[in-house]
Amino acid sequence: MLVTAGRGYYQEWGKPARELKPGDVVNIPANVKHWHGAAKDSWFQHLAVEVAGEGGSNEWCEAISDDDYNKLP
């Protein structure tokens, strides 16, 4: 994922959230549960490049809770 504009966050399951700004790159390996999205006070734009693997799939999981999202700076 390449952040192109705005400000946002990326967080892997069980790890702290990472702030994202234009120019940041995030490599997300297969089978890593995560979320990414805009900061409360900003919009967020990114490019995603996916390398298809054998038997791979995408699974949308639960949304981040409002309580957890609102704790972000």
Secondary structure as UniProt FT lines:
FT   STRAND          2..6
FT   STRAND          8..12
FT   TURN            13..14
FT   STRAND          18..20
FT   TURN            22..23
FT   TURN            30..31
FT   STRAND          34..38
FT   TURN            40..41
FT   STRAND          44..47
FT   TURN            54..55
FT   HELIX           66..70
//
